[in-house]
Amino acid sequence: MITWAFIFEAPQTDPKTDRMDIARDGVRSIVVAVPEQAAVVQAALDLVAEGAQFIELCGGFEPVWAGRVVEATQGRVPVGTVGYAGGQSIAALARLVSG
């Protein structure tokens, strides 16, 4: 079974309980919410301990957090980041999250 994880940020969430775990046809997908960007490091460590073989971070994370996750996991798993398509998407996202 391949196990991968996706981490995103959502206020007032708890990564221990605010998550989805879906296993189908040899693939296990774990989606975890963290309350703030700094919480991504511990969430990633917990996911690796749980068997995650690679981790993707939501595009809303500042780039520094991917590096911190790689460092914390000591390169044991690949770490990817989701990106947004061009300036128009980034501007739309900024409008959405700024209220």
Protein Blocks (a to p, Z undefined) as FASTA:
>chain_A
ZZdddddddehiafklnccdddeehiacdddddfbfklmmmmmmmmmmnopabdcddfkb
cfklmmmmmmmnnomaccdddddehjklmmmmmmmmnZZ
